């Protein structure tokens, strides 16, 4: 095997699609620049066989043999004709689909005028007649080249808002069309030709392979085996494991094999066109014992995707044959094999074309074409009539299948503008000849004809299947209405009265029609109706809108995630099995296998901190605290959380609406700043609005995890995610004020327990807020309060229960609680409110709550155990000084001028009373400017916490001069500030 990455950057740095024509001589590529390049396949294959010394000169000589510039936008899908090696079709993001010929001619198929939705994927039926493509509006389009007709295939799906079909592919037997959508449903359409008209029906809707959609996937490639037996589905899922599913059509669309290894990053699969009699690496002694059925169906499949890894598999071996990791720098978006199955071409988003060549026998021994048997249809798929049933592996219910008939399609105009191309000159009208294609002997290619639609219109009403179905339905309804029994006021056989007096139906199973099929009894399902063909609406549950909750409603929280890695779960389980104890078992963890699953966010699972998130309420409202006099109210009404029923955000002045916004997500938190409103959605987005106009201040802020706390004060907005990430923004200046990805974990002190127990409960957060200067504040259930120091990048303690026990100055301040701005939270106002007092009061509350016996008994118990011991006689004085010092430092950080002055004077008096002259000298010296012109004197700040240091020193000297032990120190510094 040899791998060559073509060094030239193609298509402006992004390749989107590759395809090889019927003859295998031309490779078609397209990408970001919208140009279609045709390459000589033999030149590329020979380039991979060239020696390294001569490869550089040969690369310069390789250029596209032809280039097409018919599209004015990015082309994301191309497909060669399966019967003509010189024709291909392409679709671009502007919605245009164009049929090209290598001679330079082209013909637009759709739309002839105007714009359309972006083309996602395109396919061509193996008889060369039908072209189907999917667009980003969720539709699947169908174009018949023989009759020049257009039709939408998604009419069979009956969805109000159809999902985008990322991949679409006809099967090699020309009987099925399969689509893979973002709604995780695989739709299998069966089609046939009836009187030269096509007819489509939905044969199967498969959901068991795609139980969770990966929202990051914006491209996908499904693939059929060359005999039409196997269908490969990338990015399928089984429970929480991502895999590549192999579906067997002969086995009633059941799983034939699951290939696991790529994780969630495999979006492209492609079958090798060959079959192999002896699989790769099969020992000679086992070759004779191989199952002939497995030999006949043994094929190779290539898989790749956004993990930049290429893997090759044999469908009868769960392990890959070859794995090439980090093959390119960006995701691989398309694969294609050459017709001999010996070379593989890869296109990636770094604009590089990769060529992988294999030696003879490296993938196995090829099977001869004569010995290959084409797949035959199972009996259940041969029937194609109105009585067929949609086969759903998860449901036993039967539904009448609707059929899409070509008679209902739209005839495309035969007149094409000369500016769009000259392909119309080659189109001829049909003159009594029923052939659908004409052979152009000069170009040795097939050209589709424009046929007269009137000749193919079936006027026989007895052959119109849809009319027969409608007539049959009408007769059944008339018969049911004639046999309707009279209403009775009391309970009768088959009917009963509901609690509000309306009649509700009871199913009489004895009246159901019973049939026998394959020796098994089958009961035909009955409609749940009231006997006259109409559903009884009174017996159905009625959805009512809940009234908007007031701000007094208690908030409920979602439990934090208990998911841990699978290895850690097994380790903990083994330890518990070895320990034979009668201790109460803790809550069991939920194991998660990490193969790219998106069921559990890896950020949440690996995070040591997991906070509860508020539950979604149907509605809530917040009264403005900025404009109190005018009674402004922000009202939130949650919808269904999607585009169909978005959530509504409304700002009222009394009962008059000022502004409104709609958000297609659930809103669970809201807060108000000085001049803004902020709301948080359940997926971790923060949206900001100006206070009065409702204009958005910033684009949505993406935090990646649900938000547990959303608080604001002044111009600052703070958010804490469920995994403990802390963000603070200055909304006025539109800048980040603070980001600490792992800060909350240091407060909860759960690191040691996490290593031993996996997940354990730690101290919970009882209050989360922010000051008007942008300083975050947090209190925990153990009574400790913290602030975050931006300059030091760490949390610092404001209050704790230890000082409540030992300090003489505890409870020396009265707390001033101010109503919070956030939902069910507290924020702080200006300087008249004491932040220190509030946090110390929170500590008192937690002490009383945790001890239950009361604060007096708690202190009495500690004093007996501690103060009576030798060496602890001076405990209270030491703790008191530490408490006052911490108060002073925290006030300086918070900018609390009033509290700082009070605490500072109290502290100086206390150390003077205790005769701590060293501390008195240190305090006074810090308030005097350094002498001389040194660097220290130049950088010296004349103020502390908004107070001039000299003024503060004079106040200290005058208030403490009576204390005899420190008079000499005060005299020294009084002379320096000219007080003496």
Buried (B, 14 or more C-beta within 10 A) or exposed (E): EEBBBBEEEBBEBBBBBBBBBBEBBBBBBBBBBBBBBBBBBEBBBEBBEBEEEEBEEEBEEBEBBBEBEBBEEBBBBBBBBBBBBBBBBBBBBBBBBBBBBBEEBBBBBBBBEEEBBBBBBBBBBBBBBBBBBBBBBBBBBBBBBBBBBBBBBBBBBEEEEBBBBBBBBBBBBBBBBBBBBBBBBBBBBBBBBBEEBBBBBBBBBBBBBBEBBBEEBBBBBBBBBBBBBBBBBBBBBBEBBBBBBBBBBBEEBEBBBBBBBBBBBBBBBBBBBBBBBBBBEBEEEEEEEBEEEEBBBBBBBBBBBBBBBBBBBBBBBEEBBBBBEEBBEBBBBBBBBBBBBBBBBBBBBBBBBBBBBBEEEBBBBBBEEEEEEEBEBEEEBEEBEBEBBBBBBEEEEBEEBBBBBBBEBEBBEEEBEEEBBEBBEBBEEBEEEEEBBBEBEEBEBBBBBBBBBEEBEBEEEEEBBBEEBEEEEEEEEEEBEEEEEEEEEEEBEEBEBEEEEEBBBEEEEEEEEEEEEEEEEEEEEEEEEBBEBEEBEBBEEEEEEEEBBEBEBEBEEBEBBBBBBEEBBEEBEEEEEEEEEEEEEEEEBEBBBBBBBBBBBBBBBEBBBBBBBBEBBEBBBBBBBBEEEEEBBBBBBBBEBEEEEBBBBBBBBEEEEBBEBEBBBBBBBBBBBBBBBBBBBBBBBBBBBBBBEBEEBBEBBEBEBBBBBBBBBBBBBBBBBBBBBBBBBBBBEEEEBBEBEEBBBBBBEBEEBBEEBBBEEBBEBBBBBBBBBBBBBBBBEBBBBBBBBBEEEEBEBBBBBBBBBBBEBBEBBEBBEBEBBBBEBBBBBEBEBBBBBBBBBBBBEBBBEEBEEEEEEBBEEEBEEEEEEEEEEEBBBEBBBBBBBBBBBBBBBBBBBEBBBBBBBBBBBBBBEBEBBEBBBEBBBEBBBEEEEEEEEEEEEEEBBEBEBBEBBBBBBEEBBEBEBBBEBBEBBBEBBEBE
